[in-house]
Amino acid sequence: MGGGRRPSGNCHVCQRWTGSAFSVQALVAEDRLSVTGSVVVQEITTEDRTSTQRFCGTCHARLYNTNTRRPGIAVVRAGTLDRSEELDCVAHIFTAYRQRWVVIPADVPRWPEAPPPADFMRALTA
């Protein structure tokens, strides 16, 4: 997946889920995603959506999730991909919560909270 495109999530939830400063994600059409091996599924329902999380059945690393507010899109944890170091970051979201030592390049689109969907899609496809 060399030269792939991915956003970075800086929110506190992403920080807690990863135990790191942010979550690096790749958005993939769910019907194009294939996972081998055992997968553990956990559903999290809030007032306006259900997020279905998938974890590795062996090591329990979070692999990807889907969300009822974004049908058909799988949010893959890019660190679980082979050669993830070849990906390019195309956007940062929830930057209001970023760790202050994280420096975001000036030419990368960013939003302090969740971006408007149309703006986010433009950044991902630019």
C-alpha beads as a LAMMPS data file, in Angstrom:
LAMMPS data file: protein, C-alpha beads

126 atoms
125 bonds

1 atom types
1 bond types

-500.0 500.0 xlo xhi
-500.0 500.0 ylo yhi
-500.0 500.0 zlo zhi

Masses

1 110.0

Atoms # bond

1 1 1 0.000 0.000 0.000
2 1 1 2.876 2.315 -0.800
3 1 1 2.055 5.987 -1.166
4 1 1 -1.390 5.373 0.327
5 1 1 -3.448 8.172 1.828
6 1 1 -4.618 8.294 5.418
7 1 1 -5.892 10.760 8.019
8 1 1 -4.641 11.110 11.564
9 1 1 -7.090 11.397 14.489
10 1 1 -5.823 13.393 17.458
11 1 1 -8.835 13.186 19.804
12 1 1 -8.571 11.891 23.361
13 1 1 -10.592 8.786 22.492
14 1 1 -8.076 7.883 19.753
15 1 1 -5.216 8.585 22.154
16 1 1 -6.690 6.248 24.758
17 1 1 -7.526 3.499 22.253
18 1 1 -3.983 3.506 20.875
19 1 1 -2.010 4.427 23.989
20 1 1 -0.293 6.974 21.767
21 1 1 -0.579 10.603 20.633
22 1 1 -3.052 9.858 17.833
23 1 1 -4.582 7.167 15.671
24 1 1 -3.413 6.720 12.100
25 1 1 -6.275 5.513 9.917
26 1 1 -6.898 4.485 6.322
27 1 1 -10.433 4.768 4.965
28 1 1 -11.363 1.827 2.759
29 1 1 -14.581 0.772 1.062
30 1 1 -15.872 -1.971 3.355
31 1 1 -16.669 -4.293 0.455
32 1 1 -13.001 -4.105 -0.674
33 1 1 -11.607 -5.097 2.724
34 1 1 -10.543 -8.653 3.444
35 1 1 -9.241 -9.878 6.790
36 1 1 -7.844 -13.350 7.439
37 1 1 -7.629 -15.004 10.846
38 1 1 -9.916 -14.755 13.812
39 1 1 -11.616 -11.433 14.501
40 1 1 -13.365 -10.366 17.707
41 1 1 -16.275 -7.944 17.247
42 1 1 -17.494 -5.345 19.739
43 1 1 -20.404 -2.970 19.128
44 1 1 -20.567 0.409 20.841
45 1 1 -23.917 2.197 20.598
46 1 1 -24.409 5.860 21.461
47 1 1 -27.402 8.141 20.990
48 1 1 -26.761 8.678 17.257
49 1 1 -24.677 5.762 15.971
50 1 1 -23.357 2.256 16.373
51 1 1 -19.635 1.685 15.925
52 1 1 -18.622 -1.901 15.234
53 1 1 -15.006 -2.490 16.285
54 1 1 -12.957 -5.438 14.992
55 1 1 -9.962 -6.755 16.917
56 1 1 -7.374 -9.418 16.139
57 1 1 -8.567 -12.620 17.821
58 1 1 -4.984 -13.465 18.796
59 1 1 -3.369 -10.241 20.062
60 1 1 -6.534 -8.102 20.389
61 1 1 -5.077 -5.174 18.434
62 1 1 -7.863 -3.017 17.011
63 1 1 -7.941 -3.663 13.259
64 1 1 -10.793 -1.534 11.938
65 1 1 -14.249 -0.243 12.619
66 1 1 -17.412 0.643 10.759
67 1 1 -19.993 3.169 11.842
68 1 1 -23.688 3.535 11.036
69 1 1 -23.117 7.235 10.244
70 1 1 -20.648 6.251 7.487
71 1 1 -22.158 3.154 5.863
72 1 1 -19.831 1.254 3.558
73 1 1 -16.609 2.811 4.932
74 1 1 -14.131 0.807 7.014
75 1 1 -11.697 2.816 9.139
76 1 1 -8.566 0.657 9.182
77 1 1 -5.871 1.226 11.807
78 1 1 -2.979 1.940 9.468
79 1 1 -0.384 0.654 11.928
80 1 1 -1.784 -2.849 11.400
81 1 1 -0.899 -2.761 7.686
82 1 1 2.274 -4.132 6.185
83 1 1 4.564 -1.268 5.070
84 1 1 2.493 1.365 6.882
85 1 1 5.559 3.623 6.847
86 1 1 4.927 4.156 3.125
87 1 1 1.586 5.879 3.697
88 1 1 1.177 9.638 3.316
89 1 1 -0.852 11.598 5.861
90 1 1 -3.398 13.785 4.068
91 1 1 -5.400 15.263 6.961
92 1 1 -5.534 15.728 10.734
93 1 1 -8.817 15.756 12.629
94 1 1 -9.679 16.714 16.224
95 1 1 -6.537 18.839 16.420
96 1 1 -7.988 20.818 19.337
97 1 1 -7.049 17.760 21.420
98 1 1 -3.635 17.001 19.930
99 1 1 -0.637 16.650 22.156
100 1 1 1.066 20.047 22.109
101 1 1 4.374 18.557 21.000
102 1 1 2.772 17.095 17.833
103 1 1 3.703 19.364 14.922
104 1 1 1.341 19.263 11.949
105 1 1 2.896 20.355 8.644
106 1 1 1.410 23.626 7.377
107 1 1 0.388 22.097 4.033
108 1 1 -1.737 19.307 5.560
109 1 1 -5.480 20.053 6.008
110 1 1 -6.651 20.033 9.623
111 1 1 -9.816 20.523 11.625
112 1 1 -10.135 21.257 15.368
113 1 1 -13.076 18.818 15.595
114 1 1 -14.810 16.508 13.125
115 1 1 -14.537 17.974 9.617
116 1 1 -17.522 18.698 7.396
117 1 1 -17.917 15.507 5.314
118 1 1 -17.527 17.248 1.933
119 1 1 -14.331 19.046 3.030
120 1 1 -12.921 15.839 4.479
121 1 1 -13.632 13.879 1.291
122 1 1 -11.915 16.587 -0.772
123 1 1 -8.813 16.276 1.420
124 1 1 -8.804 12.498 1.111
125 1 1 -9.152 12.516 -2.673
126 1 1 -6.906 15.513 -3.502

Bonds

1 1 1 2
2 1 2 3
3 1 3 4
4 1 4 5
5 1 5 6
6 1 6 7
7 1 7 8
8 1 8 9
9 1 9 10
10 1 10 11
11 1 11 12
12 1 12 13
13 1 13 14
14 1 14 15
15 1 15 16
16 1 16 17
17 1 17 18
18 1 18 19
19 1 19 20
20 1 20 21
21 1 21 22
22 1 22 23
23 1 23 24
24 1 24 25
25 1 25 26
26 1 26 27
27 1 27 28
28 1 28 29
29 1 29 30
30 1 30 31
31 1 31 32
32 1 32 33
33 1 33 34
34 1 34 35
35 1 35 36
36 1 36 37
37 1 37 38
38 1 38 39
39 1 39 40
40 1 40 41
41 1 41 42
42 1 42 43
43 1 43 44
44 1 44 45
45 1 45 46
46 1 46 47
47 1 47 48
48 1 48 49
49 1 49 50
50 1 50 51
51 1 51 52
52 1 52 53
53 1 53 54
54 1 54 55
55 1 55 56
56 1 56 57
57 1 57 58
58 1 58 59
59 1 59 60
60 1 60 61
61 1 61 62
62 1 62 63
63 1 63 64
64 1 64 65
65 1 65 66
66 1 66 67
67 1 67 68
68 1 68 69
69 1 69 70
70 1 70 71
71 1 71 72
72 1 72 73
73 1 73 74
74 1 74 75
75 1 75 76
76 1 76 77
77 1 77 78
78 1 78 79
79 1 79 80
80 1 80 81
81 1 81 82
82 1 82 83
83 1 83 84
84 1 84 85
85 1 85 86
86 1 86 87
87 1 87 88
88 1 88 89
89 1 89 90
90 1 90 91
91 1 91 92
92 1 92 93
93 1 93 94
94 1 94 95
95 1 95 96
96 1 96 97
97 1 97 98
98 1 98 99
99 1 99 100
100 1 100 101
101 1 101 102
102 1 102 103
103 1 103 104
104 1 104 105
105 1 105 106
106 1 106 107
107 1 107 108
108 1 108 109
109 1 109 110
110 1 110 111
111 1 111 112
112 1 112 113
113 1 113 114
114 1 114 115
115 1 115 116
116 1 116 117
117 1 117 118
118 1 118 119
119 1 119 120
120 1 120 121
121 1 121 122
122 1 122 123
123 1 123 124
124 1 124 125
125 1 125 126
